[in-house]
């Protein structure tokens, strides 16, 4: 416990170390006035940290600006932003470093603006063909033949809000 010059409040510095080896250590720390046990404080902090990460990484997908006060439009924009964030989150999990740690602006500028594509429908499948996808990202192994991969994981590949179409990717 300590206090700042000219202030009577007693502050506690709580720090949490993550990682199994010294080269993997990451420290997250914060100051608090609360007398709650450190473990309880850290659980609250973890939830807060994930919310801050969300806005730091994905705020540019539609959460950082309000274009209108009409609630229907705002809710629609937020819903689409959440869909974009969910898709990008799943993509990031499959990307190598440093791509996986880039915020949405950097990822869009460095990756998506350099790729071209087209969309076609064949039978019950929407096929997205991507051109100029960087080979080092291994997107082809993760997304080509997506319906078959989903079925092998026990997941229904049909997208209900797209009239039960399946989604597949090709890379050229």
N, C-alpha and C positions, 0 to 999 in steps of 0.2 A: 504494500500500500504506500502511496505517496500523494503529495498534493503539489499543484503548481503554485509558483510565487503569487501571492495576493489572493489566493482562493482557499477557502476552508474545506472544500469537498475532498474526500479521500478517494483516489482513483486506484483501480487494480488493473494491471496489465495481464491479460490472459493470452497465452500463445499455444497454438496447436501445431504439432509436427506431423506431417504425413510422409509416407515413404518408408521402404524397408531397409535401404542402405543409404549411407551418407551421401552418395552421389544423387540419390533420388529424393532427398529431403526437400520438402516444401513447407515453409512456415507461414501460418496465417495467424495474425494477432490483432487484438483490439483492446481499447480501454473501456472500462465500465465503472459506473458508480454503484451498481447493484451488489447486494450481499449474497445473492443466490450462489449455490455451489458452482464451481467451474465447469463441471460436466454438463449441468443443465444449461449454463450460458453457451457452451460450445454447440450444443444441439440447436439452440435458437440461432446462433451465428451461422451454422451450416445452411439452414434454410434461407436465411437472409443473403448469404453469399451466393447461393444458386440463383436467387432472383436478380441480384446485381449482375451476375455473369450473363443471364438471359438478356438483360437490357444492354449490356456492353457489347455482346456479340451480335444480337439480332434486333436491336432497337430500330435500325434503319429499314427493317422489313415492313414498317407501318406503325410502329408504336411510338416513334419519336415526334411525329407531327399530327396535329388535329386539323383537318381541312374544313370541318364544319361542326356545328353544334347539334345537327340533326342526329338523334340517337340511332335511328335505323341505319343510316349511312355509316356512322361510327362503329356500330356492332358488326355490320357487314365487313367493313375494312379490317376490324380486329379479327374476325373469324378467318378471313383470307390470310391475314398475317400469321395467325397461329398455324394454319395449314402449311404455309411456306416455311415457317420455323421448324415444324415437325419433320418435313421432308429434308430440310437442310441439316437438322440434327442427325438424322439417320445417315445421310451422306457423309457428314463429318466423321462419324464413327468408323467409316470404311477408308477414309483418306489417310495417307501417311503424313508424318510431320514434315514441314511446318504447316501444311494446308489445313490440318485438323484444328489448329489453334487460331486461324485467321478469323477476324470478325466478318460479318456479312458483306460489308462494303468491299473489303479487300478480296474476299473470296469471289464476289461477283466480278470485280474488275480483272483479277488475275486469271480466273478460270472460265466463267460463263461468257464473258464478252469475246473470248477468243474462239469459242466453239460455235459452229453453225448446226442447223438441223432441220429436219422436216418430220411431219406427222402424217401417217396414213392409217387407214383402217382395213384390216383383212380379217374376214369372218367375224369372230367375237373378240378381236384383239386390236388395241391401239398400238401401233408400232412407231416408236420415236427413233429416228436415225440421227446419230450424232457424228458430226464431222469435226476433225481437228482436236479431238479429246487427247490431252497429254497421256502418253503411254505409261509414265511413271505412277499415275494415279490408280491404275489397275481397275478402271471402271468397267471394262469389258467383262472381266471375271466375276464382278459383283452383280452386274445388272443385265447382261445378255442372257436370254432364256429365263427371264425373271419368273414367269408363271410356273415353270417346272421346278425352279428352286423353291418357290413358296409352297407348292404342293408337297415337295419332299420334306418341308419343315412342318407340315400339317396345317398350313395357312391357306384359306380360300383365296385364290388369286383374283376373284371377281371384285370389282369396285362398285358397291351398291349405288352411290350417288352419280356414277357414270353409266347407268343402265346396265350394270353387271358386265361391262366390258373388262377385259384383262389388259394389262399394260406390259409392254415388252420394249427392249432397247436393242439397237444395232449400232455398231461403231465402225466408221470408215475413215 
